[in-house]
Amino acid sequence: MNILLDTHILLWAAGSPGRLSREALALIEDRENALYFSAASLWEIAIKRSLGRADFEADPRLLRRGLSDNGYTELPVTGIHAGALDQLPPIHKDPFDRILVAQSLVEGLALVTTDEMIGRYPGPIRLV
């Protein structure tokens, strides 16, 4: 399965794996799954880190390097992804979460998240 991890799942996988559910951990550890992270997640971390958010303390440069070194594939944000945003129902207002949903739909990736609001979107969303 091709999996796009949402921002909190990425942060927990990298720094606090004990916070991951068993299902999320199993998906990440399954070598049959291809793991992706979005450039939008790094952007979100950088912005929220600069605002002093305690849940976004990771250095996005180090996180990117660590993810890449561990076999994750970076997914850039493209115009096609941005264009898909207007096709999403108005469930969630967070622009970072919305672009992740759009990327998962466009690319055919299962978006793994703990966010119940994201879980309400149609498409390949995996609530863990």
MOTA-V725328 format. One record per pair of residues at least 4 apart in sequence whose C-alpha atoms are under 8 Angstrom apart, sorted by sequence separation. I is the first residue (numbers start at 1). J is the second residue. If there is no record, write none. Layout:
BEGIN
i = [I | I]
j = [J | J]
END
This chain:
BEGIN
i = [5 | 6 | 7 | 8 | 9 | 10 | 11 | 12 | 13 | 16 | 20 | 21 | 22 | 23 | 24 | 25 | 26 | 37 | 38 | 39 | 40 | 41 | 42 | 43 | 44 | 45 | 46 | 47 | 48 | 49 | 52 | 53 | 58 | 59 | 60 | 61 | 62 | 63 | 64 | 65 | 66 | 67 | 68 | 77 | 78 | 79 | 80 | 81 | 84 | 94 | 95 | 96 | 97 | 98 | 99 | 100 | 101 | 102 | 103 | 104 | 105 | 115 | 116 | 117 | 121 | 5 | 11 | 12 | 20 | 28 | 48 | 49 | 52 | 58 | 67 | 68 | 77 | 92 | 93 | 103 | 104 | 113 | 114 | 12 | 27 | 67 | 68 | 92 | 103 | 104 | 113 | 119 | 12 | 13 | 28 | 49 | 104 | 118 | 119 | 12 | 17 | 48 | 49 | 119 | 49 | 46 | 49 | 88 | 101 | 9 | 45 | 100 | 116 | 13 | 45 | 113 | 115 | 45 | 46 | 85 | 111 | 112 | 113 | 114 | 45 | 46 | 85 | 88 | 110 | 111 | 112 | 113 | 114 | 9 | 45 | 109 | 110 | 111 | 112 | 113 | 108 | 110 | 112 | 43 | 82 | 85 | 101 | 42 | 81 | 84 | 105 | 105 | 82 | 101 | 104 | 81 | 97 | 104 | 42 | 81 | 84 | 101 | 81 | 92 | 77 | 80 | 91 | 92 | 10 | 91 | 91 | 3 | 5 | 91 | 1 | 2 | 3 | 4 | 5 | 6 | 1 | 2 | 3 | 4 | 5 | 89 | 1 | 2 | 3 | 4 | 5 | 88 | 2 | 4 | 7 | 6 | 7 | 37 | 39 | 35 | 36 | 37 | 38 | 39 | 40 | 7 | 35 | 36 | 37 | 38 | 39 | 40 | 7 | 34 | 35 | 36 | 37 | 38 | 39 | 34 | 36 | 38 | 11 | 11 | 14 | 14 | 44 | 14 | 41 | 40 | 40 | 40 | 38 | 24 | 6 | 6 | 4 | 9 | 9 | 24 | 4 | 6 | 8 | 9 | 23 | 2 | 3 | 4 | 5 | 6 | 2 | 3 | 4 | 5 | 6 | 21 | 1 | 2 | 3 | 4 | 5 | 1 | 3]
j = [9 | 10 | 11 | 12 | 13 | 14 | 15 | 16 | 17 | 20 | 24 | 25 | 26 | 27 | 28 | 29 | 30 | 41 | 42 | 43 | 44 | 45 | 46 | 47 | 48 | 49 | 50 | 51 | 52 | 53 | 56 | 57 | 62 | 63 | 64 | 65 | 66 | 67 | 68 | 69 | 70 | 71 | 72 | 81 | 82 | 83 | 84 | 85 | 88 | 98 | 99 | 100 | 101 | 102 | 103 | 104 | 105 | 106 | 107 | 108 | 109 | 119 | 120 | 121 | 125 | 10 | 16 | 17 | 25 | 33 | 53 | 54 | 57 | 63 | 72 | 73 | 82 | 97 | 98 | 108 | 109 | 118 | 119 | 18 | 33 | 73 | 74 | 98 | 109 | 110 | 119 | 125 | 19 | 20 | 35 | 56 | 111 | 125 | 126 | 20 | 25 | 56 | 57 | 127 | 58 | 56 | 59 | 98 | 111 | 20 | 56 | 111 | 127 | 25 | 57 | 125 | 127 | 58 | 59 | 98 | 124 | 125 | 126 | 127 | 59 | 60 | 99 | 102 | 124 | 125 | 126 | 127 | 128 | 24 | 60 | 124 | 125 | 126 | 127 | 128 | 124 | 126 | 128 | 60 | 99 | 102 | 118 | 60 | 99 | 102 | 123 | 124 | 102 | 121 | 124 | 102 | 118 | 125 | 64 | 103 | 106 | 125 | 106 | 117 | 103 | 106 | 117 | 118 | 37 | 118 | 120 | 33 | 35 | 121 | 32 | 33 | 34 | 35 | 36 | 37 | 33 | 34 | 35 | 36 | 37 | 121 | 34 | 35 | 36 | 37 | 38 | 121 | 36 | 38 | 41 | 41 | 42 | 72 | 74 | 71 | 72 | 73 | 74 | 75 | 76 | 44 | 72 | 73 | 74 | 75 | 76 | 77 | 45 | 72 | 73 | 74 | 75 | 76 | 77 | 73 | 75 | 77 | 56 | 58 | 63 | 66 | 96 | 67 | 96 | 96 | 99 | 100 | 100 | 112 | 97 | 100 | 104 | 112 | 113 | 128 | 109 | 111 | 113 | 114 | 128 | 108 | 109 | 110 | 111 | 112 | 109 | 110 | 111 | 112 | 113 | 128 | 109 | 110 | 111 | 112 | 113 | 110 | 112]
END
